[in-house]
Amino acid sequence: MNLVLSILLLSNTLGLLSGTAVYAEGLSPGMEVGFSGREDEGDGIKDPENPDLTVEPGESNTASKERLRIDFAPKLSFSTGEVTDNDSDYIVKAQLFKDEQISARGNFIQVSDYRTNPTGWLLQLRQEKQFTHTEKAGSTLDGAVLSFDKSWTNSKKSAEYSPHVSKEIIRLTNVGETYNIAEADLGNGGGTWSIVFGASDQNKNEKDPTLVPMVDDNGKPVMDPSLGKQLYTNSAVKLSIPGATKKEPGTYTTVLTWIISELP
C-alpha cells in the first residue's frame, strides 16, 4: 500500500495596515467578518492575463472595501505524493475559475489602490506556522519551505505605473518572518493590479508558461469535481520538503497572512 502525503494551504488572513493601525481584516471562507469604510471602487476580480475581463475564481479569500485593499488571495492546494525519504517538491495546483471560457492561470493576488492621493504601497506575506498534520497533533513538516517564483504584474493601467516585484525566488525560509512580495513607489500602483506567479501558455504577456495539465496514471484528465474543469499544476509555486523530515500519511496545513501597507 502506498502512503500518500497531502499538502493543503487551508486558510489565509488578509490585512490592511497603516503604521501600526489595522483598518480591516478578512478571514478564510466559512468565517464571518464585518467591514466599515468607503464605498467600493473597481469592478471585481480580473483575469490576471486579461485584465479587461471580470472573472469569478474558485475557492479564494476576499478582503475589505477600503480604497487600498487586497481584493483577492488564493486558496493554495498542492499535489499529493507518496511518503518518501528523498527530498521532494510538491507543486501547487493552478488557479481555476467558475467562468466557462477561462482555463487555468498562475496563482495570483489582486491589489487595488483608489486613494485620492496614493503614496505607494507594500504587499507582504508571512507564514504563521509550519505545515501541521490535521489529525495528528505535534506532527509538523520540519524544514519545509514554501517558495514563489516567476513573479509579474498586470493591469488595465500602463506598465509604467506597475509595482515592483522580485526577479528572484521568494522562499519563506523562516516561519513567522514577513517577506516583501510587491512594492509600489509614490505615484505608482494606482487602480487594480494582479501580482501573478507563473502563467498559462495562452498568455499574451511574453511570460514563460509554467502550467501543466494534470492526468492520472492512465493519461486521463484529473478534474476538479466542483467546477468540472481539468486541474493544472503551476511550477512557479512549490513546497520543498527535506527527505530527513519525518512525515505521516495524511493532510498538512498552514496559514498565510497577506498584508497591504501604505507607504511611506
Secondary structure, 3 states (H helix, E strand, C coil): CCCEEEEEEEEEEEEEEECCEEEEEECCCCCCCCCCCCCCCCCCEEECCEEEEEECECCEECCCCCCEEEEEEECCEECCEECCCCCEEEEEECECECCCCCCCECEEEEEEECCCCCCCEEEEEEECCCCEECCCCCCECCCCEEEECCEEEECCCCHHHCCEECCCCEEECCCCCEEEEEEECCCCCCEEEEEEECCCCCCCCCCCCCEEECECCCCCECEECCCCEECEEEEEEEEEECCCCCCCCEEEEEEEEEEEEECC
